[in-house]
Amino acid sequence: MSFFGDLRRTTKATVRAVSKGVELCAFAAEELDKSAGRGVLKAECYRLETGLRSLKNHQASSYEISDVRRQLVGAYRRALPEVSDLDRQSIASKLDALLFEESKAEIACVVDRIKSQRRSLQSTEFTTPASKIRTLKALRSDYVLAASLAEKISDKALAEDSRIRVGEIDADVVELEKLRYEVIEEKFASGRQKSVIRKYDGAFHGVSEYWYENGQLWKMICYQNGRPDGRCVLFRENGTTLIEVHVDQSASRMVQKIYLDDGSKIVEGILSRGSGEISVWLWNGVSLGVARYSDGSISRVIFVLGLLAKPKVWLALFLAYKNNGVREKFDEMSSALNEYAVFANEFAK
């Protein structure tokens, strides 16, 4: 065998040995790293276990104990896939016991909260059904939580009692919901209907109606959560329409009309978001002009200047002082405008 042949064989054997050695070192390093990681995880678990015991022995607050308990649950869960089979069994057992303890502590906290809420229910004088419903719904949420937690730890008695309480609260809420709607009726001494007012949670809601003593409808106002919204009408005692207002709160828009007894329209205003126009006519159909409405006020100067350029207006006013029949129409127009000023207060609330 030649010298070079022996050298090649020796070199290959050396390379294989070195390669095996590198693999062995890498494996050893990996195992050492895993071992170090397991050591860190186990050390963290031990530190938190010791801290939890110390808090319990010194009767620390439930909040402090719960916080460390949650940290320890997280540490156990991180350690489980990394540790040996023997350690895994021990940690899994500790984790189950800790979760059971955490559920019991959470149940105790919820039960205390339930007791506090029930005391509050008994001692509070609720002004509206809505406020009592809110309190009952908060209590119901805690009973649902208590039932769920009780099932986790197999406390069948608590779970069943909590479900019964939930059913009782649901029944109470149904009855209270009925009380949120009020219909308040008032009658004249003659027995005839004077008014029917509808409210929801103490605020005007729906159609409120009022009558003259002769039985004729006086006014009808539609409300939505305490504010006029919809068709609102004021009638004369003879049944003719005096004022008609359409309110759309969602669009901040209002259309208002005023009529004389014969049905003649003397005012029509369209207002939207604080601005708009108000058209005014005399009893004979002669236009007085259009008043601009902006930022809550009417541009009176421009309106009056416009009147100066309208001879028909001045002629009609002159005739009102010369002719009794015309004067009555003028007086009716003035009266209608005054009635509107009063009716408008309903929409300023």
HELIX and SHEET records of a PDB file:
HELIX    1   1 PHE A    3  ASN A   57  1                                  55    
HELIX    2   2 SER A   62  ALA A   79  1                                  18    
HELIX    3   3 ASP A   85  SER A  123  1                                  39    
HELIX    4   4 PRO A  129  LYS A  152  1                                  24    
HELIX    5   5 LYS A  156  ARG A  180  1                                  25    
HELIX    6   6 GLN A  249  ALA A  251  5                                   3    
HELIX    7   7 ARG A  300  LEU A  308  1                                   9    
HELIX    8   8 PRO A  311  LYS A  322  1                                  12    
HELIX    9   9 ASN A  324  PHE A  343  1                                  20    
HELIX   10  10 ALA A  344  PHE A  347  5                                   4    
SHEET    1   A 3 TYR A 181  LYS A 187  0                                        
SHEET    2   A 3 GLN A 193  TYR A 200 -1                                        
SHEET    3   A 3 ALA A 203  PHE A 204 -1                                        
SHEET    1   B 5 TYR A 181  LYS A 187  0                                        
SHEET    2   B 5 GLN A 193  TYR A 200 -1                                        
SHEET    3   B 5 GLY A 206  TRP A 211 -1                                        
SHEET    4   B 5 LEU A 217  GLN A 224 -1                                        
SHEET    5   B 5 ARG A 227  PRO A 228 -1                                        
SHEET    1   C11 TYR A 181  LYS A 187  0                                        
SHEET    2   C11 GLN A 193  TYR A 200 -1                                        
SHEET    3   C11 GLY A 206  TRP A 211 -1                                        
SHEET    4   C11 LEU A 217  GLN A 224 -1                                        
SHEET    5   C11 GLY A 230  PHE A 235 -1                                        
SHEET    6   C11 THR A 241  ASP A 248 -1                                        
SHEET    7   C11 ARG A 253  TYR A 259 -1                                        
SHEET    8   C11 LYS A 265  SER A 272 -1                                        
SHEET    9   C11 SER A 275  TRP A 281 -1                                        
SHEET   10   C11 SER A 287  SER A 294 -1                                        
SHEET   11   C11 SER A 297  ILE A 298 -1                                        
END                                                                             
